[in-house]
Amino acid sequence: MRPVATRRRSRYLLVVLSLIAVSLIALDAGGFPVFTGARSVADDSAAPFAGVVDTVTAPFRNAWNGVTGYDDLVAENQQLRDRIGELESAAVLEDSAREQLRRLNEQLEIGYIEGIPTQVARVSSGAYSNFADYRIEIDRGSSNGLAEGMPVVTRSGLVGRLERVGSNTSVVQLATDPEFVIGVRLASTQDLGVGRGTGERGTFVVDRGIDLGDSIRVGEAVLTSGLSTSIMPPDIPVGLVSSVDPSLTTQDQQLDVALSAELTKLDVVQVLEWEPPR
């Protein structure tokens, strides 16, 4: 029975020492002055037990340090996350600015315009009122010297013309509008005709002026005619002929034209400071 009692006393003593150790660590971490002066004396007197006490109290000290340092760790991690977010945002903005600059520079390289001043404008909205309206809005207006009727283009070709001009914004009638009608010329044959938008088909059609006897091939380039009464200056690319259909009723050929400019993906355009003759 005596060995059992001895083991029980040992366990009890171990528990008491553990509790004392936790209490001392907590008070010492709190910065109580009495422990600061007594620390050196305790270190000398307890030196023989240092190894045992370190072994016993290590788990408690580690846990206490984890608790007392947790807030600092959370704050530091939050700062790191905030900084990473700032860097990621800066990278996104830099990529966006680089792409915008590329598109702006691209629009400045329009080779088919000679002697006509231009203004670069951004598309500020899609369809002006609804999908069937075939209009967009740009961020330039009369305060920038723009006027109704001025052609709107991209590097690829014709977009439309200014239909309404406000002080700081303008509405562009797109070439796909069925009411958009212009004179055109075929690049290789120099045949003249009249074309218009096809509406929801999103294409352009030349349905007047091309005689049945004229030899027209698919892929033929279609340009603005630039006649004296035209609402467009000459030689703006409209698109390429995608199909040719003779009409026995009108005795004309109907040319379906795929527009050169991608009107569903407009973000930057140029306005030609050219007004049709009155």
ZAMARGU-4260 file (C-alpha; in steps of 0.2 Angstrom, whole numbers, plus 5000, padded with zeros to 4 digits):
<rodrens>
0) 5000/5000/5000 | 5015/5012/5004 | 5021/5012/4985 | 5003/5017/4980 | 5002/5031/4992
5) 5019/5037/4987 | 5014/5038/4968 | 4998/5048/4973 | 5009/5061/4983 | 5020/5062/4968
10) 5006/5065/4956 | 4998/5078/4968 | 5015/5087/4970 | 5017/5087/4951 | 5000/5095/4949
15) 5003/5108/4962 | 5020/5113/4954 | 5011/5114/4937 | 4998/5126/4944 | 5011/5136/4952
20) 5022/5137/4936 | 5007/5143/4926 | 5003/5157/4939 | 5021/5163/4940 | 5022/5164/4921
25) 5005/5174/4920 | 5011/5186/4933 | 5028/5188/4926 | 5021/5191/4909 | 5010/5204/4916
30) 5025/5214/4922 | 5023/5214/4941 | 5038/5223/4948 | 5040/5211/4963 | 5044/5197/4951
35) 5057/5207/4942 | 5068/5209/4958 | 5065/5191/4964 | 5069/5183/4947 | 5088/5183/4950
40) 5086/5175/4967 | 5074/5162/4961 | 5085/5158/4947 | 5100/5155/4959 | 5090/5145/4972
45) 5080/5135/4959 | 5095/5131/4948 | 5095/5112/4952 | 5077/5111/4948 | 5078/5121/4932
50) 5078/5106/4920 | 5063/5098/4929 | 5053/5114/4929 | 5057/5119/4911 | 5051/5101/4906
55) 5035/5103/4916 | 5031/5121/4912 | 5036/5121/4893 | 5019/5116/4886 | 5011/5129/4897
60) 5023/5143/4892 | 5021/5139/4874 | 5002/5140/4875 | 5003/5156/4885 | 5015/5164/4872
65) 5003/5158/4858 | 4988/5167/4867 | 4997/5183/4871 | 5005/5185/4853 | 4989/5180/4844
70) 4982/5198/4841 | 4999/5204/4835 | 5000/5189/4823 | 4982/5193/4816 | 4986/5211/4814
75) 5002/5207/4804 | 4993/5194/4793 | 4979/5207/4789 | 4993/5220/4785 | 5001/5207/4773
80) 4984/5203/4765 | 4980/5222/4763 | 4997/5225/4754 | 4994/5210/4743 | 4977/5217/4738
85) 4985/5234/4734 | 4998/5226/4723 | 4986/5215/4714 | 4975/5231/4711 | 4989/5241/4705
90) 4994/5227/4693 | 4976/5226/4686 | 4976/5245/4684 | 4992/5245/4675 | 4987/5231/4663
95) 4971/5241/4660 | 4980/5257/4657 | 4992/5248/4645 | 4978/5241/4635 | 4969/5257/4634
100) 4985/5266/4628 | 4987/5252/4615 | 4970/5254/4608 | 4971/5273/4608 | 4988/5272/4598
105) 4980/5260/4586 | 4966/5272/4582 | 4979/5285/4578 | 4986/5275/4564 | 4972/5277/4552
110) 4980/5276/4534 | 4965/5280/4524 | 4961/5297/4531 | 4971/5311/4522 | 4969/5330/4527
115) 4954/5328/4538 | 4956/5332/4556 | 4950/5319/4569 | 4946/5317/4587 | 4947/5302/4597
120) 4932/5298/4608 | 4927/5284/4620 | 4911/5275/4619 | 4902/5279/4635 | 4887/5268/4632
125) 4880/5254/4622 | 4864/5255/4613 | 4857/5272/4616 | 4840/5267/4621 | 4837/5248/4617
130) 4845/5235/4606 | 4835/5240/4590 | 4840/5258/4591 | 4857/5255/4583 | 4865/5269/4592
135) 4879/5272/4604 | 4885/5287/4614 | 4902/5294/4615 | 4911/5306/4627 | 4913/5321/4615
140) 4901/5335/4610 | 4899/5352/4603 | 4911/5359/4617 | 4925/5349/4608 | 4920/5356/4591
145) 4909/5341/4585 | 4894/5344/4574 | 4879/5333/4568 | 4883/5323/4552 | 4902/5320/4556
150) 4908/5302/4551 | 4913/5290/4565 | 4926/5277/4561 | 4939/5265/4568 | 4956/5260/4561
155) 4946/5246/4552 | 4933/5256/4544 | 4916/5265/4545 | 4906/5265/4561 | 4892/5278/4557
160) 4889/5296/4559 | 4885/5309/4573 | 4866/5310/4574 | 4864/5321/4589 | 4877/5332/4597
165) 4876/5338/4615 | 4888/5349/4624 | 4899/5335/4631 | 4892/5319/4623 | 4885/5314/4606
170) 4874/5300/4599 | 4881/5290/4584 | 4870/5282/4572 | 4878/5265/4567 | 4880/5258/4550
175) 4869/5244/4554 | 4854/5255/4556 | 4841/5251/4542 | 4839/5270/4540 | 4858/5273/4538
180) 4859/5275/4519 | 4876/5280/4510 | 4883/5280/4493 | 4897/5267/4490 | 4910/5262/4477
185) 4918/5245/4473 | 4937/5246/4474 | 4942/5236/4459 | 4927/5239/4447 | 4924/5257/4453
190) 4905/5253/4451 | 4894/5265/4461 | 4879/5260/4472 | 4869/5263/4487 | 4870/5254/4503
195) 4861/5253/4520 | 4861/5244/4536 | 4851/5228/4538 | 4846/5230/4556 | 4846/5215/4567
200) 4857/5205/4555 | 4871/5217/4559 | 4877/5218/4542 | 4877/5230/4527 | 4869/5228/4510
205) 4871/5236/4493 | 4855/5234/4485 | 4854/5248/4472 | 4865/5253/4457 | 4875/5237/4453
210) 4869/5231/4437 | 4866/5213/4433 | 4880/5213/4420 | 4893/5219/4432 | 4905/5205/4437
215) 4907/5206/4456 | 4917/5194/4466 | 4915/5189/4484 | 4929/5198/4494 | 4927/5214/4484
220) 4931/5229/4495 | 4917/5242/4497 | 4921/5260/4501 | 4912/5276/4503 | 4909/5284/4486
225) 4913/5302/4491 | 4902/5310/4478 | 4899/5328/4479 | 4882/5325/4487 | 4887/5311/4498
230) 4886/5312/4517 | 4903/5304/4518 | 4920/5308/4512 | 4928/5296/4499 | 4937/5280/4502
235) 4932/5275/4520 | 4932/5256/4521 | 4914/5249/4523 | 4918/5231/4522 | 4920/5216/4510
240) 4907/5208/4499 | 4901/5191/4507 | 4888/5186/4494 | 4881/5191/4478 | 4863/5189/4473
245) 4855/5195/4457 | 4838/5203/4458 | 4827/5200/4442 | 4814/5212/4450 | 4825/5227/4451
250) 4838/5222/4438 | 4851/5225/4451 | 4863/5214/4461 | 4862/5213/4479 | 4878/5213/4488
255) 4879/5207/4506 | 4894/5216/4515 | 4903/5211/4531 | 4907/5227/4539 | 4926/5230/4542
260) 4923/5238/4559 | 4917/5227/4573 | 4902/5237/4580 | 4898/5225/4594 | 4915/5228/4602
265) 4918/5247/4601 | 4927/5256/4615 | 4937/5269/4606 | 4932/5278/4590 | 4938/5293/4579
270) 4926/5307/4573 | 4931/5315/4557 | 4929/5334/4557 | 4921/5333/4541 | 4903/5340/4537
275) 4893/5335/4522 | 4889/5349/4509 | 4873/5358/4513
</rodrens>
